[in-house]
Amino acid sequence: MKLIKLKVQTGSVGLKRIQELAQKVQSPDLPAWWDNIDDWVELIKSNYESDIAELKKWVVKQGN
């Protein structure tokens, strides 16, 4: 998935942490971007289970 889609889609379902990280990843003009990019990608990958749980809560809430 492209980062722009990731940023927009995660923001629309309330996954703010992923949205903020995706914004950083697609902003190579940030100071120390190259030093941080691997850490940001790892944060997305390491927290996906809790983010999926949040997404499931959001989906259930939308069905009510």
C-alpha positions in Angstrom: 0.0 0.0 0.0 1.3 3.4 -0.8 2.1 5.6 2.1 -0.3 8.3 1.1 -3.1 5.8 1.1 -1.9 4.5 4.4 -1.9 7.9 5.9 -5.4 8.8 4.7 -7.0 5.5 5.4 -5.6 5.2 8.9 -6.6 8.7 9.8 -10.2 8.1 8.6 -10.6 5.2 11.0 -8.9 6.8 14.0 -5.4 5.1 13.9 -3.6 8.4 14.6 -0.2 6.8 15.5 0.1 5.1 12.1 -1.1 8.2 10.4 1.6 10.3 12.1 4.3 7.8 11.4 3.2 7.6 7.7 3.4 11.4 7.5 7.0 11.3 8.8 8.0 8.4 6.5 6.8 10.4 3.5 8.6 13.6 4.6 12.3 13.1 3.6 13.0 16.8 4.4 12.7 16.2 8.1 15.9 16.4 10.1 17.6 13.0 10.5 15.1 11.4 8.2 17.6 8.7 7.1 18.5 8.0 10.7 14.9 7.5 11.8 13.2 5.9 8.8 14.0 2.3 9.9 12.7 3.0 13.4 9.4 4.5 12.1 8.8 1.5 9.8 9.6 -0.9 12.7 7.1 1.0 14.9 4.4 0.4 12.3 5.3 -3.2 11.9 5.7 -3.9 15.7 2.3 -2.4 16.7 0.1 -3.7 13.9 -1.7 -6.2 16.2 -2.9 -3.5 18.6 -3.8 -1.3 15.6 -5.8 -4.1 14.1 -7.6 -4.5 17.4 -8.4 -0.7 17.4 -9.6 -1.0 13.8 -11.9 -3.9 14.7 -13.4 -1.8 17.5 -14.0 1.0 15.1 -15.7 -1.3 12.6 -18.0 -2.7 15.3 -18.8 0.8 16.4 -19.7 1.8 12.9 -22.2 -1.1 12.7 -24.2 0.2 15.6 
